[in-house]
Amino acid sequence: CRATLAARQALNKGIKAKAGFTITPGSEQIRATIARDGLDKPLKDIGGVVLANACGPCIGQWNRQDMPKGQANTIVTSYNRNFTGRNDANPETHAFVTSPELVTALTIAGRLDFNPMTDSLTAADGSKFKLEPPTSDELPSRGFDAGEETYQAPPKDQRPSVEVDPSSKRLQLLTPFDKWNGGDLDEMFVLIKVQGKCTTDHISAAGPWLKFRGHLDNISNNMLIGAVNSENGEKNSVRNHMTGEYGGVPDTARHYKAQGKNWVAIGDDNYGEGSSREHAALEPRHLGARAIIVKSFARIHETNLKKQGLLALTFQEPSDYDRICPDDLISIRGLKDMAPGKPLQCVVRHSNGQEETLQLNHTFNDLQINWFRAGSALNFMKLKQ
């Protein structure tokens, strides 16, 4: 582990980290492996704190105590994403991504402008020294240690039942999504026409929201609140086409659902990039979406939408994105004959009464079409039992 080698060099010179330093194993296997090989001790000895075996600060599960929310600051991590507010829910935190060994070196120096290739550190005895470039095996030479076995198998002689307190704010039993009714989808509202980048963090924010991961209805209150509405350039502000009033995206979706009105969301390029976050597909489905229509999808999110029985569709002509107005009514035709590689038709009725037909592509295979017809992949699996 190159980060450990950097830490050992600092310890050999009698110094420790000058900035806060946390280590996230990510899994029990990684924790057990670095503990077995003695790689965690030098990191802890220079002042590092080993966090729980989880995603942790990478997805906002960080109870940060050293920085008030709203205060500008900088962190350097070796996580793989650095969206605004992702790590500590502070939009003023500037997060930079680099390698674990460089994170360790910067922490030891306590300076963002420290260059370990050229700059010196001061040892405990006052002498100057430079960190030697650390090298190590790419994989553990003794293989990975599985660590502690935490899985508890259910009893073999009985089928256990799952009981959840109905008043719980964090847990909720799921109910199956409704299946396709066999017809086309007519005159659906455009809940939001998203402008620009829309990651899974924009669709389903992480951070403090993750305490509701086990309660679909509660976590759905964060649906698309980070996306920019093309109509007004604002976040979490869309026009309710039934009342004419502006409100939050989840609130408006809930109103449509309560009135039995289906809706679609319109997106830009690479819609749904980032974490493969299942809730970014579950939430729109739960709140009444029938289709997500975009210029292009991030691959994993596209599949997640299909798994929840949603139509993941792309404009055959990407410029058709500009033909959709926020107050249009959207109909999707050709669902009875839906087949792999066969486009669907999108009939757009504008507020002036004029209509135009656009072509929508999809990447559904035969199995995924069955998911849509059954209402979700889980529904289809149940039908096959």
N, C-alpha and C positions, 0 to 999 in steps of 0.2 A: 504494500500500500504506500504510494508515494507521499500521501498526506502524512502518514505516520513517520516516514523517514524525515520529512521536513520538521516535524515536531521533535523528533529525537535530537536533531542538530541543535535546536533551540535549548533543549534540556541540558545537553552536553556543555553549553555555554552559560548555563545557569539563569536563563530567562524564560519567561512565560508569555502567554498571549496578552496583548495590550487592549484588545477589544473583546466584546462578547463573542463566545464561540460555542456553537451547538452542533451536535452530531446526530443525524437521523439514520438509524440502521435501515429502515424501510421494511424489513421483514425479520421474522425470527431466525430464518436461515442465515441472513447476513450478520445479525447480532451474534449468533452462536459461532459463526466462522471467525469473525474478527476477534472475539473473546478467546477462542481456542488458540489462535495464532499470536495472541498477545499484541494485536494491532490497536486495540482500544486504549490500553493503559497510557502510552505516551500522549495520546490526544486528550485524555482526561488529566494527565499530569501537568499539561501546560495551561489548564483552566477550562477545558472543554466539558460541556454537560451533555451526556448521552440521553436523548429523548426516547419516548416509547417507540416500539416497532410499528410504525405507521407512516402515513404520508406526512403528517405533521405540518410544519410551516409551508411546505410545498403547496398545500391546498388551503392554507389559511387557518389550520388548526394550531394556532400559536397564541398562547396566552402571554403576549409580550408585555413586559412590565417596565422596560427601560425608556420607552418613548411614548409620550402622549399622542393620541390620535389627532391628526391635523398638523403636526409639526414636521417640517421638511427634514429628511434624513436619508442616508444611503446605507444599503446593505449589499453584501456580495455573497452569492450562494452558488452551489454547484447543482441546484435543481434545474429542471429542464424548461421551466417557463417563468416569465417575469411580467405577467400582465399587471396593470395598475391595481393596487390594493390586494393582489392575490395572496401574498404571504402573511400580512398582518392586518388586513382590512383597513389600512391607512393609505388613502390615495396620494399622500404626500411622501410616501416611502419610494425612493428610487432604487430599484433592484437591478443589479448587474449579475450576469451569469458567467461563470468561468469554471475552471477545473478544480477538483478538491484540493490539489496541492497548492494552487495559487490562492485559493480561499484561505488555506492554513497560513501561507506566507504573509498575506496581507493582515491576517489576524495577529500574527506574532509582531509584525512591524507596527500595527495600529495606524497605518496611513494608507489612503487610497492611491497615492502617487508612488508607492513603493514598487520598485522594479527589482525583483530578486536576481535578475541577470547582471545588473550593474551596481545596485545599491548595497551598502553595508549596514549591518546591525551592530548594536553595542552589547557586548557580553557583560556578565555580572562583574567582572574584574576591570571593566572599562576599556578593554581591547576591542578592536573592530574585527568583524568577520563577515563573510558572505555565505549564504546558503548554497550548498552544492546541489546541482540539479539532481533530484531524486529519481531513481529507476527501480522498477519492480516487475514481477511477473504480471501478465495481464489477468491470469486466473490463479486461484489458490492452488499451490502445488499438491496439497493433500486433499483437494476436492472441497466441496461444501459440507458443512455440518448442518444437519436438519434441525438441530436444536430440540427444544421441548415439544412434545406432542400435546397439543391443546384441543384436538378434535374429540368431541364426546358423541359417540354413536347413539342413535335412538335405540330403545329396547327392541329386541327381535321378536318378542312374544306379544307385543301389542302395538297398536297404531296410536302414537301420542297426539293429543289435541293441543292447539296453540290458543292460549287465552290472552287477550289484550284488554286492558282497562279502557273502556270507551271514552273516558275523560282524559286519556293520555294525550299530551301535546307532542310527543316524540315518536310514538308508535301507533300504527294503524294497519289493520288487516286490509289487504287489497281485495277489490272486487273485480271480476273480469270485465274488460271493455266490451262494449256492444259490437256485434258483428255487422258486416256490410249488409245493407237491406236489399241488395240485388239490383238497384237502379243507379242512375246517374246522380251526381251531386249538383243540385241546382241553387243558384242565386245565394251563394255564400258571401258573407261580409269579408272584407280585408281588415283583419284586426290591426295589422301594422305592416307597413312597407318599410323594411329595414334599409337604412342607408349606410354603405361602407362595411367595414369589418364587423363580423358578428361571430365571435368565438362561443364555445360552450360556456365560458364564464359570463358572457353577455346574456346567454339564454337562461342559464341557471347558475347564479353566483355561488361561489364557495364561501369560505370564511365562516362567520357565525351561523350562516344558513344550514351548514352541514349537520347541526344538531337535530334537524328535522328530516334527515335522510330516510328515517323509518316511518315517516308520516307524509304520504304523498300530497294530501290536501294542504297541509301547512307549508311544505316546502314549495308548493306551486305558487305561493305568494311572491316568489322571486322571479317568476317566469318573464323573461325578456325585459326585465327592468333596466338592464344595462345597454340595450340596443337603442340606436338613434332612429327616431321616427323621421322619415323623409319629408313628411308634411310640414313639420315645424322645427326640425333640427334639434328636438329635445329628447331626453330619455324619460321613459316611463310616463309619457303623456300622449294619449291617443284619443281621437274623437269617437265617441259612441254614436254609431249611425242610427240608433233607435231613439236617443234622447237629444243628440246634437251637442252634448256636453263633453268636455275633456276630462279624462280620468286616468288612473294607472292602468297599465296593460293587463295585469291579472284581474283587477276589478272589472274591467270592461269585458274580458273574456268570460268571467263568471256571470255577468249580466246576460250575455248572449246565450250561454249554456242554459241558464234558468228559463230563458224565453224559447228554448228549443231551436236556436238559430246556429247553424254551423258556420265556421269561419276558416280562413286560410291566412297564412303569413307569407309575405313576399320577401325574398332575400337577394343579396348581392353575390359576389364571387366567394368561393371557398367557405360557404356558410357552414358553421359548426366545427371550425378548426379548433385544435387544442385538445384538452383531455377527452378521453372517450367516456363522457359523463352520461350515464343512462338516464338521469333525471331530466336532461335537456330534451329528451324525446318523450319521457313519461308525462312531464308536466303539460305540454301542449295537448297531448291526447286526453289527459284527464280533464282539461278545461274546455274541451269541445272542438279542437282543431280536427280537420279532415285532411288537409294537404299543406305541405310546405313547398312553395314554388320559388326557385332561385336560379341565378345564372349558373352556378356550379356548387357542388357539395364537397366538403371534406369527407373522405371515404367512410371512416368509421361512423360518423354521425349519420350519414345517409343510411347505413345498415341499421343503426339503432332506431331510426324513425320507422323503417319497414317492420322491425320486430314488434313495434307497438301498434301496428295496423294503420299507420299513417301513409299517405301517398307522398313519396319523396320524388318531386318532379323538377325537371330543368327546362328552361325556355330553349326551344330548338334554335331560335335566333336570340342570342343574349341581349340584343338591343331591344327586344320586346319587354324587357324589364321596365323601360321608360314609357311603355304604352299603358302600364297599369297605374291607375289613380287610386288614392286611398279611399275614395268613396265609391269605387266600382263594385258591382256584384259579379261574382265569379261562379261559373258553372263548368263542371268537368264532365265531358261526354266520352262515351266509348268504353265504359267500365265493364259492361257485359261481355265484350269481346277482348278484354285486356289480355295481352300476350307478350312474351319477351320480345323486345325490339320493336314493338308496334306503338307508335306515338298515340297519345290521347289528345283530345281537342279541348281547348279552353275557350269558352264563350264569355267574352267580357262585355258587360252592359254598363255603359257610362251613365253618369247622372243626367245627361241630356237625352237619354233614351236610345242613343245610337249603340250598335253592337258591332263587335269584330271578333273573329275567331283566330286564335293562336295555336300553334302546335307545341305540345309538351312531350319531351322525351323522358324515359325512365330506364333504369337498369334492373328492374325486377326479373328474377328468373321464375320458373314454375312454382318452386317451393315458396318463394316470397309472395307470389300472387295468392297462394293459399293462405299465407299469414294475413294478408289484407282482407280476404273474404271472410276468414274466421274471426277477425277483429284484433288479433295479435298472434305472435308466434306461440305464446303459452296457450292461448285458446286452441290453436291448431294441434299442439302437442296433446292436449287433453282429449280432443276428438279422436286421436289415433290410439288412445289407451284401450 
